Amino acid sequence: MADEDEEVEQKQTLVTPVQERFISAADVPDQWGLNMLIYGDPGAGKTTLAASAQDSKFGKDVFFMDVEGGTRSIADRKDITVFRPEKWSDIGEAYDYLVTETHKFKTIVVDSITDTQEMGLSKLVVDSGRGRPSQDEYVMSNSLIKSFVGDLVNLSKTLGWNVIFNAKVREFAQEGGGIIARPALTDKAVEGVVGLVDVVAYLSVDGDGNRKLNLRPHGIYTAKVRQPKTGPQLPALIEDPDLGQLLDIMKS
């Protein structure tokens, strides 16, 4: 009987190779930077907001992937590097540069992820030879953009970079009246991208021209903040937002 008890005890204390990698959630390295999706109407200030990361020691220097061609609003920022991809392969070359070359960038901005998905879809249509997208191209486009976003988010977690995805907004009429605002991506891409990033924020402008960054979900828009309950907290609403301000809060 004693031998049987000893054998059971040995089995209970046996640690498998995978168990040797288990750690407490509190011990997970917290080195990653801010990874965030910002969406809103044209002219709401998404580009200037993303560029303001340059004004924080935790954000500079900023690399702007200008897929939309909308960096005119930050033409006064000589301290920000801009790259304008013309086709999907250019985006891949920029990504390869970022992960293989030595550089000073701490913040990567993709402006906009809406145009990035459209650029990828255009490539898939050309490759298919059909002349217009079919269901197959849309499915592949969803996978392509989710993979792209996932790769950049992983760099945020492993290298501590900030990764900011700007998106256009798509509005839907609600039953019974009213409008719902969502990031302008295909439905499946929205699900995937929103699940990948830590922060989703809706940038709005009121009738007086005041900008508001909404960080908590609401009936009319999607938003979220993935953060522990203790420590520095991002607020639910930031008026006249500044990305440097967000980075300072997170890193304080």
Beta strands, then each sheet from edge to edge (+ up, - down):
strand 1: 35-40
strand 2: 62-66
strand 3: 81-83
strand 4: 107-111
strand 5: 162-167
strand 6: 169-173
strand 7: 179-183
strand 8: 199-205
strand 9: 211-214
strand 10: 224-225
strand 11: 237-239
sheet 1: 3+ 2+ 4+ 5+ 1+ 8+ 9- 11+
sheet 2: 3+ 2+ 4+ 5+ 1+ 8+ 10-
sheet 3: 6+ 7-
end
